[in-house]
Amino acid sequence: MAWIQTVDEAEAAGIVKEEYDAAIARAGHLYNIVKLFSVRPKSMRAFVELYKVVMHDPDSPLSRAQREMIATVVSKVNQCHY
């Protein structure tokens, strides 16, 4: 398994802390996919914004359930455990 440096929750500051706190508020947990971007805070913020548009945009032609099912299938096909 690959090892990727991330910012620990206890050491998070600035944009990283804001995004960690928002992620926990949204999901009740800080998922590793969010932490992967922590050493590049501007990229982290852009990733989170893209995620919110793709998965939470009320104007999407797909329901939230459909988007979650697509994400689950793609993760399974890619052997991703997130």
PyMOL Python script that loads the backbone (N, CA, C, O; Angstrom):
from pymol import cmd

cmd.read_pdbstr("""\
ATOM      1  N   MET A   1       0.847  -1.185   0.000  1.00  0.00           N
ATOM      2  CA  MET A   1       0.000   0.000   0.000  1.00  0.00           C
ATOM      3  C   MET A   1       0.884   1.237   0.000  1.00  0.00           C
ATOM      4  O   MET A   1       1.919   1.276   0.665  1.00  0.00           O
ATOM      5  N   ALA A   2       0.466   2.238  -0.750  1.00  0.00           N
ATOM      6  CA  ALA A   2       1.222   3.480  -0.841  1.00  0.00           C
ATOM      7  C   ALA A   2       1.082   4.290   0.440  1.00  0.00           C
ATOM      8  O   ALA A   2       0.077   4.199   1.144  1.00  0.00           O
ATOM      9  N   TRP A   3       2.094   5.069   0.723  1.00  0.00           N
ATOM     10  CA  TRP A   3       2.048   5.972   1.853  1.00  0.00           C
ATOM     11  C   TRP A   3       2.106   7.395   1.321  1.00  0.00           C
ATOM     12  O   TRP A   3       2.990   7.733   0.534  1.00  0.00           O
ATOM     13  N   ILE A   4       1.187   8.209   1.740  1.00  0.00           N
ATOM     14  CA  ILE A   4       1.130   9.595   1.289  1.00  0.00           C
ATOM     15  C   ILE A   4       1.085  10.482   2.522  1.00  0.00           C
ATOM     16  O   ILE A   4       0.277  10.266   3.426  1.00  0.00           O
ATOM     17  N   GLN A   5       1.962  11.489   2.552  1.00  0.00           N
ATOM     18  CA  GLN A   5       2.007  12.418   3.666  1.00  0.00           C
ATOM     19  C   GLN A   5       0.705  13.208   3.727  1.00  0.00           C
ATOM     20  O   GLN A   5       0.204  13.675   2.704  1.00  0.00           O
ATOM     21  N   THR A   6       0.166  13.352   4.919  1.00  0.00           N
ATOM     22  CA  THR A   6      -1.024  14.177   5.137  1.00  0.00           C
ATOM     23  C   THR A   6      -0.811  15.011   6.395  1.00  0.00           C
ATOM     24  O   THR A   6       0.088  14.736   7.189  1.00  0.00           O
ATOM     25  N   VAL A   7      -1.639  16.020   6.564  1.00  0.00           N
ATOM     26  CA  VAL A   7      -1.608  16.840   7.766  1.00  0.00           C
ATOM     27  C   VAL A   7      -2.524  16.195   8.799  1.00  0.00           C
ATOM     28  O   VAL A   7      -3.701  15.958   8.529  1.00  0.00           O
ATOM     29  N   ASP A   8      -1.988  15.914   9.973  1.00  0.00           N
ATOM     30  CA  ASP A   8      -2.764  15.329  11.059  1.00  0.00           C
ATOM     31  C   ASP A   8      -3.845  16.309  11.514  1.00  0.00           C
ATOM     32  O   ASP A   8      -3.650  17.523  11.476  1.00  0.00           O
ATOM     33  N   GLU A   9      -4.965  15.779  11.935  1.00  0.00           N
ATOM     34  CA  GLU A   9      -6.073  16.634  12.379  1.00  0.00           C
ATOM     35  C   GLU A   9      -5.648  17.587  13.489  1.00  0.00           C
ATOM     36  O   GLU A   9      -6.056  18.748  13.492  1.00  0.00           O
ATOM     37  N   ALA A  10      -4.845  17.120  14.420  1.00  0.00           N
ATOM     38  CA  ALA A  10      -4.411  17.943  15.550  1.00  0.00           C
ATOM     39  C   ALA A  10      -3.486  19.076  15.124  1.00  0.00           C
ATOM     40  O   ALA A  10      -3.351  20.061  15.850  1.00  0.00           O
ATOM     41  N   GLU A  11      -2.847  18.958  13.965  1.00  0.00           N
ATOM     42  CA  GLU A  11      -1.905  19.966  13.489  1.00  0.00           C
ATOM     43  C   GLU A  11      -2.482  20.847  12.381  1.00  0.00           C
ATOM     44  O   GLU A  11      -1.788  21.727  11.872  1.00  0.00           O
ATOM     45  N   ALA A  12      -3.717  20.628  12.009  1.00  0.00           N
ATOM     46  CA  ALA A  12      -4.324  21.376  10.913  1.00  0.00           C
ATOM     47  C   ALA A  12      -4.518  22.841  11.297  1.00  0.00           C
ATOM     48  O   ALA A  12      -4.880  23.165  12.428  1.00  0.00           O
ATOM     49  N   ALA A  13      -4.267  23.713  10.326  1.00  0.00           N
ATOM     50  CA  ALA A  13      -4.454  25.151  10.524  1.00  0.00           C
ATOM     51  C   ALA A  13      -4.929  25.761   9.209  1.00  0.00           C
ATOM     52  O   ALA A  13      -4.786  25.153   8.148  1.00  0.00           O
ATOM     53  N   GLY A  14      -5.486  26.948   9.281  1.00  0.00           N
ATOM     54  CA  GLY A  14      -5.889  27.676   8.085  1.00  0.00           C
ATOM     55  C   GLY A  14      -6.917  26.929   7.253  1.00  0.00           C
ATOM     56  O   GLY A  14      -7.886  26.385   7.782  1.00  0.00           O
ATOM     57  N   ILE A  15      -6.695  26.906   5.939  1.00  0.00           N
ATOM     58  CA  ILE A  15      -7.612  26.255   5.003  1.00  0.00           C
ATOM     59  C   ILE A  15      -7.807  24.787   5.357  1.00  0.00           C
ATOM     60  O   ILE A  15      -8.926  24.276   5.299  1.00  0.00           O
ATOM     61  N   VAL A  16      -6.731  24.113   5.721  1.00  0.00           N
ATOM     62  CA  VAL A  16      -6.831  22.682   6.030  1.00  0.00           C
ATOM     63  C   VAL A  16      -7.755  22.463   7.217  1.00  0.00           C
ATOM     64  O   VAL A  16      -8.614  21.583   7.168  1.00  0.00           O
ATOM     65  N   LYS A  17      -7.601  23.236   8.275  1.00  0.00           N
ATOM     66  CA  LYS A  17      -8.479  23.093   9.442  1.00  0.00           C
ATOM     67  C   LYS A  17      -9.927  23.397   9.068  1.00  0.00           C
ATOM     68  O   LYS A  17     -10.845  22.684   9.475  1.00  0.00           O
ATOM     69  N   GLU A  18     -10.126  24.465   8.288  1.00  0.00           N
ATOM     70  CA  GLU A  18     -11.489  24.809   7.861  1.00  0.00           C
ATOM     71  C   GLU A  18     -12.123  23.654   7.085  1.00  0.00           C
ATOM     72  O   GLU A  18     -13.276  23.298   7.326  1.00  0.00           O
ATOM     73  N   GLU A  19     -11.370  23.076   6.159  1.00  0.00           N
ATOM     74  CA  GLU A  19     -11.909  21.982   5.343  1.00  0.00           C
ATOM     75  C   GLU A  19     -12.093  20.706   6.168  1.00  0.00           C
ATOM     76  O   GLU A  19     -13.065  19.980   5.965  1.00  0.00           O
ATOM     77  N   TYR A  20     -11.182  20.427   7.085  1.00  0.00           N
ATOM     78  CA  TYR A  20     -11.353  19.267   7.978  1.00  0.00           C
ATOM     79  C   TYR A  20     -12.627  19.432   8.800  1.00  0.00           C
ATOM     80  O   TYR A  20     -13.441  18.512   8.882  1.00  0.00           O
ATOM     81  N   ASP A  21     -12.800  20.610   9.410  1.00  0.00           N
ATOM     82  CA  ASP A  21     -13.987  20.855  10.237  1.00  0.00           C
ATOM     83  C   ASP A  21     -15.267  20.748   9.412  1.00  0.00           C
ATOM     84  O   ASP A  21     -16.255  20.170   9.865  1.00  0.00           O
ATOM     85  N   ALA A  22     -15.249  21.307   8.198  1.00  0.00           N
ATOM     86  CA  ALA A  22     -16.432  21.241   7.330  1.00  0.00           C
ATOM     87  C   ALA A  22     -16.727  19.806   6.917  1.00  0.00           C
ATOM     88  O   ALA A  22     -17.889  19.405   6.860  1.00  0.00           O
ATOM     89  N   ALA A  23     -15.689  19.030   6.629  1.00  0.00           N
ATOM     90  CA  ALA A  23     -15.874  17.629   6.228  1.00  0.00           C
ATOM     91  C   ALA A  23     -16.492  16.827   7.374  1.00  0.00           C
ATOM     92  O   ALA A  23     -17.388  16.011   7.158  1.00  0.00           O
ATOM     93  N   ILE A  24     -16.008  17.065   8.584  1.00  0.00           N
ATOM     94  CA  ILE A  24     -16.557  16.360   9.750  1.00  0.00           C
ATOM     95  C   ILE A  24     -18.009  16.780   9.976  1.00  0.00           C
ATOM     96  O   ILE A  24     -18.850  15.945  10.311  1.00  0.00           O
ATOM     97  N   ALA A  25     -18.308  18.060   9.797  1.00  0.00           N
ATOM     98  CA  ALA A  25     -19.691  18.532   9.953  1.00  0.00           C
ATOM     99  C   ALA A  25     -20.607  17.898   8.907  1.00  0.00           C
ATOM    100  O   ALA A  25     -21.758  17.576   9.201  1.00  0.00           O
ATOM    101  N   ARG A  26     -20.091  17.717   7.672  1.00  0.00           N
ATOM    102  CA  ARG A  26     -20.890  17.132   6.586  1.00  0.00           C
ATOM    103  C   ARG A  26     -21.118  15.637   6.786  1.00  0.00           C
ATOM    104  O   ARG A  26     -22.233  15.143   6.620  1.00  0.00           O
ATOM    105  N   ALA A  27     -20.053  14.924   7.144  1.00  0.00           N
ATOM    106  CA  ALA A  27     -20.105  13.460   7.126  1.00  0.00           C
ATOM    107  C   ALA A  27     -19.978  12.811   8.501  1.00  0.00           C
ATOM    108  O   ALA A  27     -20.178  11.604   8.637  1.00  0.00           O
ATOM    109  N   GLY A  28     -19.648  13.603   9.520  1.00  0.00           N
ATOM    110  CA  GLY A  28     -19.461  13.032  10.849  1.00  0.00           C
ATOM    111  C   GLY A  28     -18.114  12.339  11.012  1.00  0.00           C
ATOM    112  O   GLY A  28     -17.853  11.707  12.036  1.00  0.00           O
ATOM    113  N   HIS A  29     -17.263  12.462  10.002  1.00  0.00           N
ATOM    114  CA  HIS A  29     -15.977  11.762   9.990  1.00  0.00           C
ATOM    115  C   HIS A  29     -15.083  12.435   8.956  1.00  0.00           C
ATOM    116  O   HIS A  29     -15.574  13.014   7.987  1.00  0.00           O
ATOM    117  N   LEU A  30     -13.790  12.360   9.159  1.00  0.00           N
ATOM    118  CA  LEU A  30     -12.841  12.901   8.188  1.00  0.00           C
ATOM    119  C   LEU A  30     -12.305  11.741   7.352  1.00  0.00           C
ATOM    120  O   LEU A  30     -11.504  10.938   7.831  1.00  0.00           O
ATOM    121  N   TYR A  31     -12.750  11.662   6.110  1.00  0.00           N
ATOM    122  CA  TYR A  31     -12.336  10.570   5.240  1.00  0.00           C
ATOM    123  C   TYR A  31     -10.946  10.824   4.665  1.00  0.00           C
ATOM    124  O   TYR A  31     -10.548  11.968   4.448  1.00  0.00           O
ATOM    125  N   ASN A  32     -10.222   9.741   4.425  1.00  0.00           N
ATOM    126  CA  ASN A  32      -8.862   9.834   3.907  1.00  0.00           C
ATOM    127  C   ASN A  32      -8.779  10.573   2.577  1.00  0.00           C
ATOM    128  O   ASN A  32      -7.783  11.246   2.310  1.00  0.00           O
ATOM    129  N   ILE A  33      -9.797  10.460   1.745  1.00  0.00           N
ATOM    130  CA  ILE A  33      -9.767  11.141   0.453  1.00  0.00           C
ATOM    131  C   ILE A  33      -9.621  12.648   0.637  1.00  0.00           C
ATOM    132  O   ILE A  33      -8.984  13.308  -0.184  1.00  0.00           O
ATOM    133  N   VAL A  34     -10.197  13.198   1.692  1.00  0.00           N
ATOM    134  CA  VAL A  34     -10.047  14.621   1.984  1.00  0.00           C
ATOM    135  C   VAL A  34      -8.631  14.888   2.497  1.00  0.00           C
ATOM    136  O   VAL A  34      -7.996  15.861   2.092  1.00  0.00           O
ATOM    137  N   LYS A  35      -8.142  14.029   3.382  1.00  0.00           N
ATOM    138  CA  LYS A  35      -6.807  14.215   3.953  1.00  0.00           C
ATOM    139  C   LYS A  35      -5.714  14.138   2.897  1.00  0.00           C
ATOM    140  O   LYS A  35      -4.648  14.728   3.074  1.00  0.00           O
ATOM    141  N   LEU A  36      -5.953  13.428   1.814  1.00  0.00           N
ATOM    142  CA  LEU A  36      -4.941  13.296   0.772  1.00  0.00           C
ATOM    143  C   LEU A  36      -4.526  14.648   0.192  1.00  0.00           C
ATOM    144  O   LEU A  36      -3.397  14.806  -0.274  1.00  0.00           O
ATOM    145  N   PHE A  37      -5.417  15.599   0.221  1.00  0.00           N
ATOM    146  CA  PHE A  37      -5.134  16.911  -0.350  1.00  0.00           C
ATOM    147  C   PHE A  37      -4.557  17.893   0.675  1.00  0.00           C
ATOM    148  O   PHE A  37      -4.286  19.044   0.333  1.00  0.00           O
ATOM    149  N   SER A  38      -4.369  17.467   1.902  1.00  0.00           N
ATOM    150  CA  SER A  38      -4.040  18.390   2.989  1.00  0.00           C
ATOM    151  C   SER A  38      -2.693  19.089   2.855  1.00  0.00           C
ATOM    152  O   SER A  38      -2.522  20.174   3.410  1.00  0.00           O
ATOM    153  N   VAL A  39      -1.742  18.516   2.149  1.00  0.00           N
ATOM    154  CA  VAL A  39      -0.448  19.188   1.993  1.00  0.00           C
ATOM    155  C   VAL A  39      -0.498  20.243   0.889  1.00  0.00           C
ATOM    156  O   VAL A  39       0.460  20.992   0.697  1.00  0.00           O
ATOM    157  N   ARG A  40      -1.607  20.299   0.171  1.00  0.00           N
ATOM    158  CA  ARG A  40      -1.821  21.315  -0.877  1.00  0.00           C
ATOM    159  C   ARG A  40      -3.171  21.976  -0.620  1.00  0.00           C
ATOM    160  O   ARG A  40      -4.150  21.652  -1.293  1.00  0.00           O
ATOM    161  N   PRO A  41      -3.242  22.897   0.343  1.00  0.00           N
ATOM    162  CA  PRO A  41      -4.530  23.467   0.769  1.00  0.00           C
ATOM    163  C   PRO A  41      -5.390  24.044  -0.352  1.00  0.00           C
ATOM    164  O   PRO A  41      -6.607  23.861  -0.336  1.00  0.00           O
ATOM    165  N   LYS A  42      -4.794  24.737  -1.324  1.00  0.00           N
ATOM    166  CA  LYS A  42      -5.608  25.301  -2.416  1.00  0.00           C
ATOM    167  C   LYS A  42      -6.212  24.185  -3.260  1.00  0.00           C
ATOM    168  O   LYS A  42      -7.360  24.286  -3.693  1.00  0.00           O
ATOM    169  N   SER A  43      -5.455  23.134  -3.492  1.00  0.00           N
ATOM    170  CA  SER A  43      -5.993  21.970  -4.218  1.00  0.00           C
ATOM    171  C   SER A  43      -7.082  21.294  -3.402  1.00  0.00           C
ATOM    172  O   SER A  43      -8.083  20.830  -3.948  1.00  0.00           O
ATOM    173  N   MET A  44      -6.882  21.241  -2.090  1.00  0.00           N
ATOM    174  CA  MET A  44      -7.878  20.650  -1.203  1.00  0.00           C
ATOM    175  C   MET A  44      -9.201  21.395  -1.321  1.00  0.00           C
ATOM    176  O   MET A  44     -10.257  20.783  -1.481  1.00  0.00           O
ATOM    177  N   ARG A  45      -9.136  22.713  -1.242  1.00  0.00           N
ATOM    178  CA  ARG A  45     -10.363  23.520  -1.324  1.00  0.00           C
ATOM    179  C   ARG A  45     -11.043  23.299  -2.677  1.00  0.00           C
ATOM    180  O   ARG A  45     -12.264  23.148  -2.729  1.00  0.00           O
ATOM    181  N   ALA A  46     -10.276  23.276  -3.771  1.00  0.00           N
ATOM    182  CA  ALA A  46     -10.846  23.060  -5.105  1.00  0.00           C
ATOM    183  C   ALA A  46     -11.475  21.678  -5.214  1.00  0.00           C
ATOM    184  O   ALA A  46     -12.554  21.539  -5.789  1.00  0.00           O
ATOM    185  N   PHE A  47     -10.816  20.648  -4.669  1.00  0.00           N
ATOM    186  CA  PHE A  47     -11.368  19.289  -4.693  1.00  0.00           C
ATOM    187  C   PHE A  47     -12.694  19.240  -3.945  1.00  0.00           C
ATOM    188  O   PHE A  47     -13.665  18.662  -4.434  1.00  0.00           O
ATOM    189  N   VAL A  48     -12.737  19.838  -2.774  1.00  0.00           N
ATOM    190  CA  VAL A  48     -13.964  19.810  -1.964  1.00  0.00           C
ATOM    191  C   VAL A  48     -15.095  20.534  -2.692  1.00  0.00           C
ATOM    192  O   VAL A  48     -16.233  20.064  -2.688  1.00  0.00           O
ATOM    193  N   GLU A  49     -14.797  21.660  -3.309  1.00  0.00           N
ATOM    194  CA  GLU A  49     -15.821  22.392  -4.062  1.00  0.00           C
ATOM    195  C   GLU A  49     -16.338  21.559  -5.239  1.00  0.00           C
ATOM    196  O   GLU A  49     -17.543  21.520  -5.489  1.00  0.00           O
ATOM    197  N   LEU A  50     -15.435  20.898  -5.955  1.00  0.00           N
ATOM    198  CA  LEU A  50     -15.852  20.033  -7.060  1.00  0.00           C
ATOM    199  C   LEU A  50     -16.725  18.893  -6.538  1.00  0.00           C
ATOM    200  O   LEU A  50     -17.766  18.589  -7.121  1.00  0.00           O
ATOM    201  N   TYR A  51     -16.306  18.267  -5.448  1.00  0.00           N
ATOM    202  CA  TYR A  51     -17.092  17.179  -4.846  1.00  0.00           C
ATOM    203  C   TYR A  51     -18.506  17.667  -4.504  1.00  0.00           C
ATOM    204  O   TYR A  51     -19.488  16.987  -4.798  1.00  0.00           O
ATOM    205  N   LYS A  52     -18.601  18.831  -3.890  1.00  0.00           N
ATOM    206  CA  LYS A  52     -19.918  19.330  -3.492  1.00  0.00           C
ATOM    207  C   LYS A  52     -20.812  19.579  -4.702  1.00  0.00           C
ATOM    208  O   LYS A  52     -22.009  19.296  -4.649  1.00  0.00           O
ATOM    209  N   VAL A  53     -20.252  20.102  -5.788  1.00  0.00           N
ATOM    210  CA  VAL A  53     -21.045  20.333  -6.995  1.00  0.00           C
ATOM    211  C   VAL A  53     -21.484  19.002  -7.602  1.00  0.00           C
ATOM    212  O   VAL A  53     -22.648  18.838  -7.968  1.00  0.00           O
ATOM    213  N   VAL A  54     -20.566  18.065  -7.706  1.00  0.00           N
ATOM    214  CA  VAL A  54     -20.884  16.780  -8.331  1.00  0.00           C
ATOM    215  C   VAL A  54     -21.890  15.986  -7.494  1.00  0.00           C
ATOM    216  O   VAL A  54     -22.823  15.396  -8.040  1.00  0.00           O
ATOM    217  N   MET A  55     -21.707  15.969  -6.194  1.00  0.00           N
ATOM    218  CA  MET A  55     -22.519  15.092  -5.350  1.00  0.00           C
ATOM    219  C   MET A  55     -23.720  15.772  -4.683  1.00  0.00           C
ATOM    220  O   MET A  55     -24.664  15.086  -4.290  1.00  0.00           O
ATOM    221  N   HIS A  56     -23.707  17.086  -4.547  1.00  0.00           N
ATOM    222  CA  HIS A  56     -24.761  17.750  -3.764  1.00  0.00           C
ATOM    223  C   HIS A  56     -25.551  18.809  -4.527  1.00  0.00           C
ATOM    224  O   HIS A  56     -26.461  19.414  -3.959  1.00  0.00           O
ATOM    225  N   ASP A  57     -25.231  19.047  -5.785  1.00  0.00           N
ATOM    226  CA  ASP A  57     -25.921  20.099  -6.544  1.00  0.00           C
ATOM    227  C   ASP A  57     -27.390  19.731  -6.765  1.00  0.00           C
ATOM    228  O   ASP A  57     -27.682  18.726  -7.413  1.00  0.00           O
ATOM    229  N   PRO A  58     -28.313  20.531  -6.234  1.00  0.00           N
ATOM    230  CA  PRO A  58     -29.736  20.215  -6.398  1.00  0.00           C
ATOM    231  C   PRO A  58     -30.220  20.315  -7.847  1.00  0.00           C
ATOM    232  O   PRO A  58     -31.292  19.805  -8.172  1.00  0.00           O
ATOM    233  N   ASP A  59     -29.450  20.959  -8.715  1.00  0.00           N
ATOM    234  CA  ASP A  59     -29.852  21.099 -10.122  1.00  0.00           C
ATOM    235  C   ASP A  59     -29.386  19.935 -10.988  1.00  0.00           C
ATOM    236  O   ASP A  59     -29.626  19.938 -12.196  1.00  0.00           O
ATOM    237  N   SER A  60     -28.730  18.947 -10.404  1.00  0.00           N
ATOM    238  CA  SER A  60     -28.257  17.792 -11.175  1.00  0.00           C
ATOM    239  C   SER A  60     -29.449  16.998 -11.713  1.00  0.00           C
ATOM    240  O   SER A  60     -30.467  16.871 -11.034  1.00  0.00           O
ATOM    241  N   PRO A  61     -29.324  16.463 -12.934  1.00  0.00           N
ATOM    242  CA  PRO A  61     -30.401  15.626 -13.463  1.00  0.00           C
ATOM    243  C   PRO A  61     -30.470  14.254 -12.776  1.00  0.00           C
ATOM    244  O   PRO A  61     -31.454  13.529 -12.923  1.00  0.00           O
ATOM    245  N   LEU A  62     -29.423  13.908 -12.030  1.00  0.00           N
ATOM    246  CA  LEU A  62     -29.403  12.637 -11.297  1.00  0.00           C
ATOM    247  C   LEU A  62     -29.771  12.868  -9.841  1.00  0.00           C
ATOM    248  O   LEU A  62     -29.436  13.905  -9.269  1.00  0.00           O
ATOM    249  N   SER A  63     -30.453  11.912  -9.245  1.00  0.00           N
ATOM    250  CA  SER A  63     -30.769  12.017  -7.820  1.00  0.00           C
ATOM    251  C   SER A  63     -29.488  11.789  -7.006  1.00  0.00           C
ATOM    252  O   SER A  63     -28.499  11.267  -7.521  1.00  0.00           O
ATOM    253  N   ARG A  64     -29.523  12.175  -5.766  1.00  0.00           N
ATOM    254  CA  ARG A  64     -28.367  11.937  -4.886  1.00  0.00           C
ATOM    255  C   ARG A  64     -28.097  10.441  -4.790  1.00  0.00           C
ATOM    256  O   ARG A  64     -26.939  10.023  -4.797  1.00  0.00           O
ATOM    257  N   ALA A  65     -29.137   9.635  -4.700  1.00  0.00           N
ATOM    258  CA  ALA A  65     -28.966   8.180  -4.627  1.00  0.00           C
ATOM    259  C   ALA A  65     -28.281   7.648  -5.887  1.00  0.00           C
ATOM    260  O   ALA A  65     -27.400   6.793  -5.795  1.00  0.00           O
ATOM    261  N   GLN A  66     -28.671   8.140  -7.047  1.00  0.00           N
ATOM    262  CA  GLN A  66     -28.037   7.695  -8.296  1.00  0.00           C
ATOM    263  C   GLN A  66     -26.556   8.078  -8.320  1.00  0.00           C
ATOM    264  O   GLN A  66     -25.711   7.283  -8.732  1.00  0.00           O
ATOM    265  N   ARG A  67     -26.249   9.291  -7.879  1.00  0.00           N
ATOM    266  CA  ARG A  67     -24.850   9.725  -7.853  1.00  0.00           C
ATOM    267  C   ARG A  67     -24.033   8.880  -6.894  1.00  0.00           C
ATOM    268  O   ARG A  67     -22.889   8.536  -7.192  1.00  0.00           O
ATOM    269  N   GLU A  68     -24.603   8.542  -5.749  1.00  0.00           N
ATOM    270  CA  GLU A  68     -23.900   7.687  -4.782  1.00  0.00           C
ATOM    271  C   GLU A  68     -23.701   6.279  -5.348  1.00  0.00           C
ATOM    272  O   GLU A  68     -22.650   5.672  -5.145  1.00  0.00           O
ATOM    273  N   MET A  69     -24.707   5.760  -6.056  1.00  0.00           N
ATOM    274  CA  MET A  69     -24.560   4.422  -6.660  1.00  0.00           C
ATOM    275  C   MET A  69     -23.463   4.420  -7.718  1.00  0.00           C
ATOM    276  O   MET A  69     -22.672   3.479  -7.786  1.00  0.00           O
ATOM    277  N   ILE A  70     -23.405   5.456  -8.539  1.00  0.00           N
ATOM    278  CA  ILE A  70     -22.346   5.562  -9.549  1.00  0.00           C
ATOM    279  C   ILE A  70     -20.983   5.618  -8.867  1.00  0.00           C
ATOM    280  O   ILE A  70     -20.052   4.932  -9.288  1.00  0.00           O
ATOM    281  N   ALA A  71     -20.857   6.424  -7.824  1.00  0.00           N
ATOM    282  CA  ALA A  71     -19.585   6.532  -7.102  1.00  0.00           C
ATOM    283  C   ALA A  71     -19.188   5.189  -6.500  1.00  0.00           C
ATOM    284  O   ALA A  71     -18.010   4.831  -6.512  1.00  0.00           O
ATOM    285  N   THR A  72     -20.150   4.445  -5.976  1.00  0.00           N
ATOM    286  CA  THR A  72     -19.871   3.139  -5.390  1.00  0.00           C
ATOM    287  C   THR A  72     -19.382   2.155  -6.440  1.00  0.00           C
ATOM    288  O   THR A  72     -18.412   1.434  -6.209  1.00  0.00           O
ATOM    289  N   VAL A  73     -20.040   2.119  -7.585  1.00  0.00           N
ATOM    290  CA  VAL A  73     -19.636   1.204  -8.659  1.00  0.00           C
ATOM    291  C   VAL A  73     -18.243   1.559  -9.180  1.00  0.00           C
ATOM    292  O   VAL A  73     -17.409   0.678  -9.385  1.00  0.00           O
ATOM    293  N   VAL A  74     -18.001   2.838  -9.390  1.00  0.00           N
ATOM    294  CA  VAL A  74     -16.682   3.265  -9.871  1.00  0.00           C
ATOM    295  C   VAL A  74     -15.595   2.892  -8.859  1.00  0.00           C
ATOM    296  O   VAL A  74     -14.528   2.415  -9.245  1.00  0.00           O
ATOM    297  N   SER A  75     -15.860   3.106  -7.576  1.00  0.00           N
ATOM    298  CA  SER A  75     -14.887   2.738  -6.551  1.00  0.00           C
ATOM    299  C   SER A  75     -14.622   1.240  -6.549  1.00  0.00           C
ATOM    300  O   SER A  75     -13.475   0.811  -6.423  1.00  0.00           O
ATOM    301  N   LYS A  76     -15.659   0.455  -6.687  1.00  0.00           N
ATOM    302  CA  LYS A  76     -15.502  -1.013  -6.722  1.00  0.00           C
ATOM    303  C   LYS A  76     -14.682  -1.434  -7.933  1.00  0.00           C
ATOM    304  O   LYS A  76     -13.754  -2.232  -7.800  1.00  0.00           O
ATOM    305  N   VAL A  77     -15.005  -0.914  -9.107  1.00  0.00           N
ATOM    306  CA  VAL A  77     -14.284  -1.261 -10.331  1.00  0.00           C
ATOM    307  C   VAL A  77     -12.805  -0.878 -10.191  1.00  0.00           C
ATOM    308  O   VAL A  77     -11.925  -1.600 -10.659  1.00  0.00           O
ATOM    309  N   ASN A  78     -12.541   0.262  -9.546  1.00  0.00           N
ATOM    310  CA  ASN A  78     -11.166   0.723  -9.359  1.00  0.00           C
ATOM    311  C   ASN A  78     -10.489   0.102  -8.138  1.00  0.00           C
ATOM    312  O   ASN A  78      -9.346   0.437  -7.826  1.00  0.00           O
ATOM    313  N   GLN A  79     -11.178  -0.788  -7.454  1.00  0.00           N
ATOM    314  CA  GLN A  79     -10.676  -1.434  -6.238  1.00  0.00           C
ATOM    315  C   GLN A  79     -10.260  -0.401  -5.182  1.00  0.00           C
ATOM    316  O   GLN A  79      -9.254  -0.554  -4.490  1.00  0.00           O
ATOM    317  N   CYS A  80     -11.062   0.636  -5.092  1.00  0.00           N
ATOM    318  CA  CYS A  80     -10.834   1.706  -4.126  1.00  0.00           C
ATOM    319  C   CYS A  80     -11.724   1.460  -2.918  1.00  0.00           C
ATOM    320  O   CYS A  80     -12.921   1.217  -3.071  1.00  0.00           O
ATOM    321  N   HIS A  81     -11.168   1.518  -1.747  1.00  0.00           N
ATOM    322  CA  HIS A  81     -11.916   1.217  -0.526  1.00  0.00           C
ATOM    323  C   HIS A  81     -12.501   2.449   0.151  1.00  0.00           C
ATOM    324  O   HIS A  81     -12.969   2.368   1.287  1.00  0.00           O
ATOM    325  N   TYR A  82     -12.480   3.591  -0.536  1.00  0.00           N
ATOM    326  CA  TYR A  82     -13.041   4.788   0.052  1.00  0.00           C
ATOM    327  C   TYR A  82     -14.532   4.751  -0.110  1.00  0.00           C
ATOM    328  O   TYR A  82     -15.223   5.674   0.319  1.00  0.00           O
TER     329      TYR A  82
END
""", "prot")
cmd.dss("prot")
cmd.show_as("cartoon", "prot")
cmd.util.cbc("prot")
cmd.orient("prot")
